[in-house]
Amino acid sequence: MRWIASLEGGPKRVNHAAVSVGHKIYSFGGYCTGENSREFASMDVHVLNTTTFRWTKHPVSDLPYFENDDILPFKRYGHTAVVYGNKIYIWGGRNDRASCSILFCFDTVRHCWTAPKTTGNIPLARDGHTACMWKNLMFVFGGYEEDSDSFARSIYCLNLDKMTWSIVHTSGLEPALRDFHTTVCMKDRMYLFGGRGTIFPNHTLTGAQETYSNQVWYLDFKTFTWHVCMVTGDIPVGRRSHSAFVYNGKMYIFGGYNSVRDQHFNDMYEFDPDTNVWKKLKCKGKGPSERRRQACIPVGNRVFLFGGTSPQQQSKADSNHGEEMDDILMDHSDMYVLDFQPSLKTLCVTAVRKYKLDESGLPNTVRLDIMNMFTPNKITVNRPNNSAG
């Protein structure tokens, strides 16, 4: 397991949503410090070719929002994305003015947006929730509801064949309410880790304190019963705004933030659902800095991590507030690639650059691989030649 590439020049995005379809990763929305997050601009779409490591901006992002607001999602953060067939479904999220409960669909073949009509018990708008797919069903859990001014209490399910929402009635002891957690699906179960909750000391409604659980829960989709896992091993610290993904039947988490400790993380852990054992991983190569709200997407034997935000200490001389070592956040436009099973060719390519070897005699295909792995990105606009792209 090795970090094989780190490239600058990608989309500078925080709290975005991303998924893979084939060899491409689609990244939707998010924010960047300093941008106007109150205006209703159309959501931007960036596409990563995981073969060439090149980013493009999808031209659908250039459409004017107010002329297409019946089919275009406005730019947002804290939303979710899932894949069903060749379509990507976006739900929830907010900008600095409003949150959203409309379902949007991005067609990766026709390269266009639609807003499918849904019926049933439509959940309230929220952000900081999770959504994951099981068969033809999208399950939405947690998050913060703007209308109720509270954490969401119910699990909702959207049948993507019938476009019908329903409330999921569960049994068993339930996990505490939270936002900015992660959920993944493994073996007919939805596994839950981390997130931000609150407690009210002395049983009052004031002085709420944030909490960060490091328990692992799962919802059994066959019985819709909650279970808490009795875990052992290298148990990670509770956190929010981390990443979680599944590879070879195991759950992996990376990074995140714990405000009680005021600590960002760049660690990676593996959780085995068969044994309930956590293992802290030591990945070779230069890995990402401590960060939160990044995207972390597996494609084949590789994981592509991009974006997010990190603390950056500012000296007293540079601080506008006159505070010594004032902490500020720095948004990222970088991308890191983790290879779980690097081939001999990949190891040789990385060695060529590491030891500054002569590349002139190498085959053109190998030289192209080296260029892609080590050349910073410059985002271009991909304009399809026809409606089918």
Secondary structure, DSSP 8 states (H G I E B T S, - for coil): -EEEEEE--S---BS-EEEEETTEEEEE--B-TTS--SS--B--EEEEETTTTEEEE-GGGGS-GGGSTTT--B--BS-EEEEETTEEEEE--B-SS-B----EEEETTTTEEE----EES----EES-EEEEETTEEEEE--EETTTTEE--SEEEEETTTTEEEEE--BS------BS-EEEEETTEEEEE--BEEE-GGG-SSS-EEE----EEEEETTTTEEEE---EES-----BS-EEEEETTEEEEEEEEETTTTEEEEEEEEEETTTTEEEE---BS----SBBS-EEEEETTEEEEE--EEEEEE-TTT-TT--TTEEEEEE---EEEEESS--HHHHHHHHHHHTT---TTS-HHHHHHHHHHHS----EE---SSTT-
